[in-house]
Amino acid sequence: MLKNHTSRLSQIAGIILILSYIIRWAFYDRQQIAVDFQLAPYAKGENAAVFAAYSADGTVPDYVLDYLRKLKQIAPNIVYVTDNPIRRGEIKKLEPYITHLTAYRHGEYDWGSYKRGIAHLWQNLPFDKLILANDSALPIATTFTPILEKMSADKADFYGITANQDGAYHLQSYFLAFAPAVWQHAAFAEYFNTVKPEKDGLTVAYRYEVPFTNYLENLGFKSGAYIPYNTLQDLPLNDKNCYPLTMLSKHNAPFLKMRTFTNRLNVQEPRRLVFAWLEKHAPNAYKMLLTHLARINSPYLKDAR
């Protein structure tokens, strides 16, 4: 009788332990908190990156973790700035990849996140190249090393993946790389210090992204694009990301804009063919994309079926 009683108590204790873990996950790990702290020491003299993100529910999607893993190979120092508080349990996911985490609502979109990350890096010089990247693009390339290699071959002081003619010729800001002479120039920080809250992302683009290339060129710096704009003249619209299948299949684009699967990009090619290309040529990216689109309940997920 005593043995059975002891066994039942052990079972109850086990159930209580399991319930405590469930409660911890449900209430503690899922709690969103504002943070700004260092996760690892900086590797001085190496490349640095500021990665801008946003998540309404405070989570970090799998495709972002994959992006950070690849980014860390070319930039060991990553400052992750997200325009929202973050769930406690998500911080562990970031730890293998990032050096510094800033997570709180600032309302200045990706350029406000860039501003904060750059200000932090300025306090921790010296670094080599600076990369600005954000979660608006799905990484397709298995490595980003060729981007920096081509930047060097093109003898560019600052570099983007694609350019756009909307408003004025400018490099698009979802991935930008800068030589030390550029990003450590006082005028560089001054430009980002002008960033303030705007009413929407389109205003942010026209106020900060569009003039930025000309601003740096007027300082004497040379720009370059991984996929040169003059090689895309057969694509009529100014934003060449409106042709995702062509960019992937003919121009080996290392990224796919996530706006392809929203109504915020004037996509000119069937999304079902984009899905098919990804499934065949970039299966890992394809799986992560499907997972994310299912999570946000995207109406364009049907095109993958």
C-alpha positions, 0 to 999 in steps of 0.5 A: 500500500505504501509503495503504491502511494509513493508511486502515485505521489511520484506520478503527481510530481511528474505531472506538476513538473510538466505543467510548470514547463507548459506554464513557463512556455505559455507565460514567460517565454512568450512574454514580450520585453524591450531589451538593449544588451550585448550578447557577445564580444565584438571581433574588432577589425572584422566586418559588421552588420546592422540587421533591421527587423519587425515582428508584430508578435515578437517572434523571429521567423526561420528565414530570418535565422537562416539569413543571420546564419549566412550573414554572420559568415561575412560579418561576424559582428551583427547588431540586430535591431527590431522595431518591436519588443521581443519574446523572451524565448526568441532571444535564445534563437538569436544568440548563435548569430548576433552580437548585440540585440536591440528590441523595442518599439521606435516607429521609424521603420528599417531606417530607424533601426539602421540609425540605432545600430550604426550609432552603437557601432560608432561607439565600438570602432574599429570594424571593416566593411559595414552591411545594412540588411533587413528582413524584407528579403528572403535569402536565396543564395547559399553564401553572400561571399560573392557579393563582397567579392564583386564589390571589390572587383567593381572597385565600389565604395558602397554597394547594393544588390539592385537599384531603382529609378523611382524618384531618382536612381538609387540603390535599394536599401534591403542590402547595402555594403559600405567600405570603412571610408564611407560609413566612418565618414561623419556625413554618413552618421549625420544622414542617419541622425536625420531619420525620424518617425514617418507616417508609412514605409513609402514615405521612409523610402522616398525621404531616406532611401531615394536620396541616399545614393546621390548623397554619398556620390556627392561626397566623392564615393563610387556606388555599384550594384550586384545586378547592374541596373543597365542590364535590366532594361528589358524589364519596363518597370523601375523596380525590377523586383516586380519581375521576381522569376526573371531576377531569380532565373536569369540574373541569379538574384541572391534575394527574393523580396518578401513583398512578392507575396503581398499586395505592396509590390506590382508583381508582373510574373505569375507567383505560382511560377516563382514558387515552382522555381524556388521548389526546384532550385532553392528548396530550403528557402522554399520551405521556410517561405511556405512556413512563414506565409502560413504563419501570417495567413498569406492569401498568396500561399494558394499559388504554391499548391 
